[in-house]
Amino acid sequence: MKHIIKFTANRVWRTYQGGKLLDTIEKKSNPEDSSFPEDWIGSTVEARNVGREHISEGLAMVPTDEGQLVAFRDLLKQNQGYFLGHEGDKARTLEDIPLVKYLDSATRLHFQAHPTREFAQQRLGLPRGKTEAYVILETREEVSEPYIYAGFQRPPSREQLKEWIETQDISSIEACFDRIAVKPGDVFLIPGGRPHALGEGILMLEIMEPSDLAVRFEFERCGYVIPEPARFMNQGIETALDVFDFSPVPPEQVDAEFRCHPKVLNTDAQGNTLEELIGAQDTSCFTIRRASVSGIFSREEEAFFFGVVTQGSGTLRIGDEVVELKQWERFFCPAGVREFEYESTSGMSILECYPGNT
Ligand SMILES: O=P(O)(O)OC[C@H]1O[C@@H](O)[C@@H](O)[C@@H](O)[C@@H]1O
């Protein structure tokens, strides 16, 4: 059996439009925006799409040695110790696997807030919330000032927000936020509870806790009306309001609250560099690193990770297994692989998404 598992595209239906860049990456003949604006990479999570329950969406499928397709989740279960490894003396489980997505927005997404892990466990009886991180990869040329909304800069009271949600007074809701300008290379961490909306024209790698839980408090975007059960996770509005973190994030605190600054972990004379984009001091939910390869980059890692080639191309070598890596390709490296080597003569950048430390 090979060590490295590569993934093919796994597009998922969502409530908003996008995906033209993902079509282009997949070399489709007529790239266009559609209701499939996301690609879930190695996902062990099923999408919750109200009205589409009859369609299994989200789970990544991979070929076995016999050429059959199996859910990646089921493959992991066959040898969990090798694939997921341990943290200290605790075996890692499927719940420790971050959900990683390409997300390509054509329109601003509706306003939403995700539960924290604590909320999911205590109030919903589910193991994981949805703290999420964004690594901005590209923005669309026709969008001159790409942005996201995150955290209330001017928080409403709970009662006020309730009324605006009930009457769908979106201009009042929008007035609680300032646009946060984004550009390729930017990294953000949006903890559960923080209201947010992604602006149009952004291609990002999104890394999150493994769940698809959202309070969607804007019910209509671009003609699509979110069905009632999909608005508040099938709960009442009071439970939905309990999800929110109303504490203010005034404009001067936005960066300190949400923006993450890459830290160089090591660098060598050839120009190989390993940076930490999100680490244990930011969240216990996942870790993100970026390997910039120039020549041969020998690595040692104890944890499993998803690798995503965001720039350039090269190879990944484990013993005598050599895997070609091209831009936009994505793969899983099991915990059982301790030593590996990247190589690129023309330069290659890989985002590595690891479990957190819980
Ligand atoms: O699930 P819908 O409502 O289409 O939301 C779409 C997307 O919103 C973003 O803010 C993220 O939370 C994504 O992970 C999610 O898939």
Ligand as a Chemical Component Dictionary entry (heavy atoms), coordinates in Angstrom:
data_LIG
# 
_chem_comp.id                   LIG 
_chem_comp.type                 NON-POLYMER 
_chem_comp.pdbx_formal_charge   0 
_chem_comp.three_letter_code    LIG 
# 
loop_
_chem_comp_atom.comp_id 
_chem_comp_atom.atom_id 
_chem_comp_atom.alt_atom_id 
_chem_comp_atom.type_symbol 
_chem_comp_atom.charge 
_chem_comp_atom.model_Cartn_x 
_chem_comp_atom.model_Cartn_y 
_chem_comp_atom.model_Cartn_z 
_chem_comp_atom.pdbx_ordinal 
LIG O1 O1 O 0 -23.425 26.081 4.278 1  
LIG P1 P1 P 0 -23.623 27.400 3.622 2  
LIG O2 O2 O 0 -24.690 28.168 4.257 3  
LIG O3 O3 O 0 -23.737 27.309 2.153 4  
LIG O4 O4 O 0 -22.306 28.220 3.984 5  
LIG C1 C1 C 0 -21.220 28.197 3.258 6  
LIG C2 C2 C 0 -19.885 28.403 3.900 7  
LIG O5 O5 O 0 -19.847 29.503 4.751 8  
LIG C3 C3 C 0 -18.539 29.861 5.157 9  
LIG O6 O6 O 0 -18.570 30.989 5.967 10 
LIG C4 C4 C 0 -17.876 28.705 5.854 11 
LIG O7 O7 O 0 -18.519 28.471 7.081 12 
LIG C5 C5 C 0 -17.950 27.461 4.991 13 
LIG O8 O8 O 0 -17.361 26.367 5.654 14 
LIG C6 C6 C 0 -19.369 27.164 4.606 15 
LIG O9 O9 O 0 -19.435 26.026 3.799 16 
# 
loop_
_chem_comp_bond.comp_id 
_chem_comp_bond.atom_id_1 
_chem_comp_bond.atom_id_2 
_chem_comp_bond.value_order 
_chem_comp_bond.pdbx_ordinal 
LIG O1 P1 DOUB 1  
LIG P1 O2 SING 2  
LIG P1 O3 SING 3  
LIG P1 O4 SING 4  
LIG O4 C1 SING 5  
LIG C1 C2 SING 6  
LIG C2 O5 SING 7  
LIG C2 C6 SING 8  
LIG O5 C3 SING 9  
LIG C3 O6 SING 10 
LIG C3 C4 SING 11 
LIG C4 O7 SING 12 
LIG C4 C5 SING 13 
LIG C5 O8 SING 14 
LIG C5 C6 SING 15 
LIG C6 O9 SING 16 
# 
